[in-house]
């Protein structure tokens, strides 16, 4: 990629990124606009993938809501992602970088 | 008529920026200017009014003699790229004046012209979005164009029939793009959306002809 673009992107990136890995159970604090106020809406789940590089980097969090799998993808550098805190790590360190196999599993088997 | 603004630029590539509300905007980063006014065309002399601007200073050996002599006469350095932009009146410009990225500002609507990426000699599938033949049932039509006409009547192939051709590497203008930001220090302009041409491709940016400004 062009150096000018890399340098430009740096200015749009967050400097202190919360560190979390694929497999971690995280709480993503996401700003939503409600009426007049902004409010932080948490999304709690397991990180199943990272995607992209630089400013375009995103991560996807999966959780089970009422027996149905829900996934949400957040841009890492988005100003709306206020904070990401790691609740706990995985029980067993994942051997792959993308945990898509969790989608085919249910209940106890879906634990990692 | 609002003031006509124009600039020569070089495409750097695409990236994305975040608005304050979190919206992601795809932008093309463009190295715009500084350009120098190298000549003026006036109705008296040239039957039309235009401003000639140059971009990217060039060594003497890279400039053909007519352009080199013209630059010397005008008292400006020689440039790799010269373009004329038609204006209603050349009064606001003078030879030697520098035009920088700050002629544009955020929210401006612009047209951007560039030379599209060349695709070489391309078949009908790439060039005209044709379909290929069946992959099974013994079909031997791999990427053929199919029928290009009837038989004894008309006895010829109609003009304009879509066939394989040299694709790309032609001038194209994308209209009504929004300027999303200007960085005068680094001579950068951010333009929302895609722009024709490869990275480092040469571009002309001007106030949109039809868009609302």
HADDOCK unambig.tbl for C-alpha pairs under 7 A between the chains (distance, minus, plus):
assign (segid A and resid 2 and name CA) (segid B and resid 12 and name CA) 6.70 0.50 0.50
assign (segid A and resid 5 and name CA) (segid B and resid 13 and name CA) 6.98 0.50 0.50
assign (segid A and resid 12 and name CA) (segid B and resid 17 and name CA) 6.86 0.50 0.50
assign (segid A and resid 78 and name CA) (segid B and resid 18 and name CA) 6.61 0.50 0.50
assign (segid A and resid 78 and name CA) (segid B and resid 22 and name CA) 5.97 0.50 0.50
assign (segid A and resid 79 and name CA) (segid B and resid 20 and name CA) 6.91 0.50 0.50
assign (segid A and resid 79 and name CA) (segid B and resid 22 and name CA) 5.67 0.50 0.50
assign (segid A and resid 80 and name CA) (segid B and resid 22 and name CA) 5.46 0.50 0.50
